[in-house]
Amino acid sequence: MKAVIGIDNAPESLHAIRMVGRLMFTQPQLQLVHVIERLSPEEWANKPQNANDLLTQFLRLQEKEGQQSLDQAAAVARDFQLPAEVSLKYGSTVANQLLQVAQNTQADLLVIGSRDESALGKMLIGSVGRKLVSSSPRSLCITRTELTQPKEPLDAVFATDHSEYASRCVDTLLQLAPKGLRRLTIMTAYPREMVRSMRSFMPHVPTDITKWLEESLNTQNQKIGERLKALGCEIQLKVMAQDPDSAIDETMQKTGSKLLIMGAQGHGFLERLTTGSHTFRQAVAGKHSVLILRSPQ
């Protein structure tokens, strides 16, 4: 499993490495990438640099700090026995450089840390996370919390809407094959308004629509559970009659899960208006670490 991890001078990028280590992917290969964003116009890059120039001095400072961050990240990777290569990249945006490295290395996964508890963090998840969520053709993991017990398996929630694409994302999770999960709760939620809408155009149906709907969703959860038994973790099932985002928050809290797993196609603004809107909100504005699965086209 090849993963590209964005590294900066904040501790959250180290949390990202620890998340990958805890998930225990098969044959992991990490690319730890620190991106120095270009401050000068692009056409200046090939001109001779004056060592006394202020921009040149600032660039050298950035390179020194970037290498220190990479050295620290490589040490964390060694702690988890994760093979890793490090690199400094230069470009106009962090997201574009990470996407390029992922493409060049044919990575399976992109990983970034988010410090969204601060104003700066919200700005970064806006500029980097939003770009990756909407543009990356590869699966993406955004970590938000430090894992305080590094040797214990993780509990996670797999939230699904049972769309055809979400079903294909189950295959992606099986291909990633994380062996560090202790318990996986497969949950789906439907708004109560859905039942009222169904009753309005199905008045001739004598049965309890709510019961029928929940039984149907539970059956689909069971099918996913059977497929995911190959991960070797405990499987739990949950169907909830409430808004999906609040249902996710409640399930994450009650199960003590540290990772939310969802599927989304990542086709930009249109996706946010349709089935991918919950994934987008959880990725950009949520409070949980999230693994967004992409299915190969």
NORNOR-V486408 format. One record per run of one state. SS is the DSSP state (A for helix, B for strand, O for the rest). FROM is the first residue (numbers start at 1). TO is the last residue. Records with the same first field share a line. If there is no record, write none. Layout:
# NORNOR-V486408
SS->FROM-TO / FROM-TO
This chain:
# NORNOR-V486408
O->1-1 / 7-11 / 24-28 / 38-41 / 45-53 / 80-82 / 92-93 / 106-108 / 114-118 / 136-138 / 144-153 / 160-163 / 177-180 / 190-191 / 202-208 / 232-233 / 241-243 / 256-258 / 264-268 / 274-276 / 286-289 / 294-297
B->2-6 / 29-37 / 83-91 / 109-113 / 139-143 / 154-159 / 181-189 / 234-240 / 259-263 / 290-293
A->12-23 / 42-44 / 54-79 / 94-105 / 119-135 / 164-176 / 192-201 / 209-231 / 244-255 / 269-273 / 277-285
